[in-house]
Amino acid sequence: MQTRFGSALRSLDAQAGTHHDAAGARMPVYPELKNRVVLVTGGANGIGAAIVFAFRQQQARVFFCDTDSSAGKSLAGEIGAVFQPVDLRHEKQIVRWISGVARRQGGIDVLINNAACDPRVPLSELTTKRWDDLFAVNLRAAFLCSREAAPHMRNGSAIINLASITWHIAPPQMAAYVATKGGILLTFA
């Protein structure tokens, strides 16, 4: 079976204090991440999958959500993370996912708001429903996840919100996406 990350995850070199990533490059080990509870939204593919992999490689307890159940289940099985299908447009699903993880794990150490949709649609063809769905996934979900995770976060915990360079470039076919990522940039504290 071809896997994206499995063999790299098994290549921990404890004496050297490094891991090897999927491409064979040496990566540092951060012992303070071992057994930390990490939540990642949009973790089944792309940047999210790389984040899930990187934290698992540090031996963190990783819980991730996505709407791509097939990729999520595959990645979770491959590297030992926990996947939950969650549609971030729905507040109740977010609340159920985060409260369930926090209850079972006794708290949360890291929340990474990564999930985003970036359809390349000209503004003239963008419907109100699509605009609202983009804001629900790309911006509102970061607020909801942060709000729900914060009461369960311990001292030294972190919330990481991912933005995008497209906010500075503003391609015309990505007007809604750019607006959501501009909103994310305003969330740092």
C-alpha positions as CSV (number, residue, x, y, z in Angstrom):
1,M,0.0,0.0,0.0
2,Q,1.4,3.4,-1.0
3,T,1.3,5.9,1.9
4,R,2.0,9.5,2.1
5,F,3.7,9.7,5.5
6,G,3.8,6.3,7.2
7,S,7.4,5.3,6.6
8,A,8.6,8.8,7.4
9,L,6.7,8.7,10.7
10,R,8.6,5.5,11.6
11,S,12.0,7.0,10.9
12,L,12.5,8.7,14.3
13,D,16.3,8.9,15.0
14,A,16.3,9.4,18.8
15,Q,20.0,9.6,19.2
16,A,20.4,12.4,16.7
17,G,17.3,14.2,18.0
18,T,15.8,14.4,14.6
19,H,12.9,12.9,12.5
20,H,13.0,12.4,8.8
21,D,10.0,13.9,6.8
22,A,8.3,12.2,3.9
23,A,11.0,13.4,1.5
24,G,13.8,12.1,3.8
25,A,14.9,15.5,5.1
26,R,16.0,15.7,8.7
27,M,13.5,17.5,11.0
28,P,14.2,18.7,14.6
29,V,12.5,17.0,17.5
30,Y,10.5,19.1,20.0
31,P,10.1,16.9,23.1
32,E,7.7,19.4,24.7
33,L,5.1,18.5,22.0
34,K,5.1,14.8,23.1
35,N,1.6,13.8,24.2
36,R,0.2,17.4,23.7
37,V,-3.4,17.5,22.5
38,V,-3.5,19.2,19.0
39,L,-6.6,19.9,17.0
40,V,-6.4,20.7,13.3
41,T,-9.2,21.8,11.1
42,G,-9.1,20.9,7.4
43,G,-6.4,18.2,8.1
44,A,-7.1,15.6,5.5
45,N,-5.3,17.1,2.5
46,G,-2.6,19.7,1.5
47,I,-1.2,22.0,4.2
48,G,-3.6,20.5,6.8
49,A,-2.3,17.0,6.2
50,A,1.3,18.2,6.5
51,I,0.4,19.9,9.8
52,V,-1.2,16.7,11.1
53,F,1.8,14.7,10.0
54,A,4.3,17.1,11.6
55,F,2.6,17.1,15.0
56,R,2.2,13.3,14.9
57,Q,5.9,13.1,14.1
58,Q,6.5,15.0,17.3
59,Q,4.4,12.4,19.1
60,A,1.6,14.8,19.8
61,R,-1.9,13.4,20.2
62,V,-3.5,14.8,17.0
63,F,-7.2,15.1,16.3
64,F,-8.3,16.6,13.0
65,C,-11.5,17.2,11.1
66,D,-12.4,17.6,7.5
67,T,-15.3,17.0,5.1
68,D,-13.1,14.6,3.0
69,S,-13.8,11.5,4.9
70,S,-11.9,9.2,2.6
71,A,-8.7,11.1,2.8
72,G,-9.2,11.8,6.5
73,K,-9.7,8.1,7.4
74,S,-6.7,7.1,5.3
75,L,-4.4,9.6,6.9
76,A,-5.5,8.8,10.4
77,G,-5.0,5.1,9.8
78,E,-1.6,5.7,8.3
79,I,-0.1,7.9,11.1
80,G,-2.1,7.2,14.2
81,A,-4.0,10.5,14.4
82,V,-7.8,10.7,15.1
83,F,-10.1,11.8,12.3
84,Q,-13.6,13.2,12.7
85,P,-15.7,14.2,9.7
86,V,-17.0,17.8,10.5
87,D,-18.7,20.3,8.3
88,L,-17.4,23.6,9.6
89,R,-20.4,25.4,8.3
90,H,-22.4,23.9,11.1
91,E,-21.8,25.2,14.6
92,K,-23.3,22.1,16.3
93,Q,-20.8,19.8,14.6
94,I,-17.9,22.1,15.7
95,V,-19.2,22.2,19.3
96,R,-19.6,18.4,19.4
97,W,-16.2,17.7,18.0
98,I,-14.2,20.1,20.2
99,S,-16.1,19.3,23.4
100,G,-15.8,15.6,22.8
101,V,-12.0,15.8,22.3
102,A,-11.6,18.1,25.3
103,R,-13.7,15.8,27.5
104,R,-11.9,12.6,26.5
105,Q,-8.4,14.1,26.6
106,G,-8.8,16.4,29.7
107,G,-8.0,19.6,27.8
108,I,-6.5,21.0,24.6
109,D,-3.0,22.4,24.0
110,V,-3.0,23.6,20.4
111,L,-5.8,24.5,18.0
112,I,-4.8,25.1,14.4
113,N,-7.5,26.8,12.3
114,N,-6.4,25.7,8.9
115,A,-9.5,24.8,7.0
116,A,-10.4,26.9,4.0
117,C,-12.1,26.8,0.6
118,D,-10.7,28.8,-2.3
119,P,-12.9,28.5,-5.3
120,R,-11.6,30.5,-8.3
121,V,-14.9,32.3,-9.2
122,P,-15.1,35.7,-10.8
123,L,-17.0,38.2,-8.6
124,S,-19.7,38.6,-11.2
125,E,-20.5,34.9,-10.9
126,L,-20.3,34.6,-7.1
127,T,-23.6,33.8,-5.5
128,T,-24.7,35.0,-2.1
129,K,-24.9,31.3,-0.9
130,R,-21.3,30.6,-2.1
131,W,-20.1,33.8,-0.4
132,D,-21.8,32.9,2.8
133,D,-20.5,29.3,2.7
134,L,-16.9,30.6,2.2
135,F,-17.2,33.0,5.1
136,A,-18.7,30.2,7.2
137,V,-15.7,27.8,6.6
138,N,-12.8,30.3,6.2
139,L,-13.6,32.8,8.9
140,R,-16.6,32.0,11.1
141,A,-15.3,28.5,11.8
142,A,-12.0,29.9,13.1
143,F,-14.1,32.0,15.6
144,L,-16.3,29.1,16.6
145,C,-13.4,26.7,17.0
146,S,-11.5,29.2,19.0
147,R,-14.4,30.0,21.2
148,E,-15.2,26.4,21.9
149,A,-11.5,25.4,22.5
150,A,-10.5,28.3,24.7
151,P,-12.2,27.2,27.9
152,H,-10.4,23.8,27.6
153,M,-6.9,25.2,26.9
154,R,-4.2,25.0,29.6
155,N,-1.5,27.6,30.4
156,G,0.9,27.8,27.5
157,S,-1.6,26.7,25.0
158,A,-1.8,28.2,21.5
159,I,-4.4,29.0,18.8
160,I,-2.9,29.3,15.4
161,N,-5.0,30.8,12.6
162,L,-3.7,30.3,9.0
163,A,-4.1,33.2,6.6
164,S,-2.8,33.5,3.0
165,I,-0.5,35.7,0.9
166,T,-3.4,36.1,-1.5
167,W,-4.8,38.8,0.8
168,H,-2.0,41.0,-0.3
169,I,-2.2,40.0,-4.0
170,A,-6.0,40.0,-4.3
171,P,-6.6,38.1,-7.6
172,P,-10.0,39.2,-9.0
173,Q,-11.3,35.6,-9.3
174,M,-10.7,35.1,-5.5
175,A,-12.6,38.1,-4.1
176,A,-14.5,36.1,-1.4
177,Y,-11.4,34.1,-0.4
178,V,-9.3,37.2,-0.1
179,A,-11.9,38.8,2.1
180,T,-12.0,35.8,4.5
181,K,-8.2,35.7,4.7
182,G,-8.1,39.4,5.4
183,G,-10.4,38.7,8.3
184,I,-8.2,36.0,9.6
185,L,-5.2,38.4,9.6
186,L,-7.1,40.6,12.0
187,T,-7.5,37.8,14.5
188,F,-4.0,37.8,16.1
189,A,-3.7,38.8,19.7
